[in-house]
Amino acid sequence: MLLIPADVLRPRRPDEHFADEAAAARDAGIEVALFDHDFTDATAAVARVPAADDVVYRGWMLTADRYTALAGALAARGAHPRTSPARYRRAHELPGWYDAVTDITPRSTWTTGDDREDFRRAGAALGGGPAVLRDWTKSMKHYWHEAAYIPRAGDGDAAWTVASRFRDLRGDDFTGGFVLRAYEDFQGAEVRTWWVAGSCRLITAHPDTPADRPDTDPDAAILDRVGAAVRSLDLPFVTADLTRHEDGRWRLVEIGDGQVSDRPRSTPAEALIEALQAGPCADSRLDASRESAHGS
């Protein structure tokens, strides 16, 4: 079963952003259920969801606590999420996956909470050099110079100015604590790899740059390394964003739970639904004619 947020104004219809995935799932013979994403009562939010052995959510980001509430309400109705709350948190929050990929992703330190002294210590532990700031789940990279890039993590006042702006922009969505990641010079667009049951089933553009994709897919070495991490973490459905370092190496930008990872509009909804069903040998590149037909 595919679980999709309902349209706010028309609750019997899927949210417009995910309507094409709902349609593709139905065309593939997969049952689609709708729920109220903005729930205050998880039990009421899933009141129309039928029982199912394997429920995959595709929708807007949820905090780990809200996902736990949703999963519990579903399970009480006999609808069992493929991704447990513990696995969701492990994929969704950087501290859950970082230790498994330290050799292929920028060195990182983090805090629990938003205390300034803890932030200072995290910057010192990183070495005091240039860093990229985020929280446990998200960056503010579109505010690069004011809320993401820190030229010197050891410059207490200047670094805290960036952290304070980041904290203000994230507001109530601020999750976990500050994360400082050592700055690395990446070249070119990111690619988003989609992993189901420990196998890479699909490679797409990143949703921020849907028309921009490297000429070659990530090499076998990086895919093998990411796959080993995904399997060791026991993550059933995740994405891993990859890009090239200036020296040519593929590097992992981040892992995210696949249920709340956006799909680039250049990738047909059918491709993602097929990936959720397909075997490990599924072709990672979309057929060129299908990409062209969908405006890639």
Salt bridges, closest charged atoms under 4 A:
ASP7 OD2 - ARG10 NH2 3.71
ASP20 OD2 - ARG263 NH2 2.54
ASP20 OD2 - ARG265 NH1 3.60
GLU21 OE1 - ARG58 NE 2.81
GLU21 OE2 - ARG263 NE 2.90
ASP38 OD1 - HIS37 ND1 3.37
ASP54 OD2 - ARG82 NH2 2.76
ASP65 OD1 - ARG89 NH2 2.89
GLU93 OE2 - ARG89 NH1 3.30
ASP103 OD2 - ARG225 NE 2.91
ASP114 OD2 - ARG167 NE 2.89
GLU117 OE2 - ARG120 NH2 2.64
GLU117 OE2 - ARG121 NH1 3.35
ASP118 OD1 - ARG121 NH2 2.31
ASP135 OD2 - ARG170 NE 2.92
GLU146 OE1 - ARG165 NE 2.65
ASP155 OD2 - ARG152 NH2 3.16
ASP157 OD1 - ARG116 NH2 2.76
GLU184 OE2 - ARG251 NH2 2.70
GLU190 OE1 - HIS206 NE2 3.61
ASP208 OD2 - LYS141 NZ 2.90
ASP208 OD2 - HIS142 NE2 3.98
ASP208 OD2 - HIS206 ND1 3.79
ASP217 OD1 - ARG213 NH2 2.77
ASP217 OD1 - ARG285 NH2 3.22
ASP234 OD2 - ARG87 NH2 2.56
ASP241 OD1 - ARG192 NE 2.77
ASP241 OD2 - HIS206 NE2 3.47
ASP247 OD1 - HIS245 ND1 3.15
ASP247 OD2 - ARG249 NE 2.74
GLU254 OE1 - ARG134 NH1 2.80
ASP262 OD1 - HIS17 NE2 2.98
ASP262 OD1 - ARG265 NH2 3.73
GLU274 OE1 - ARG290 NH1 3.61
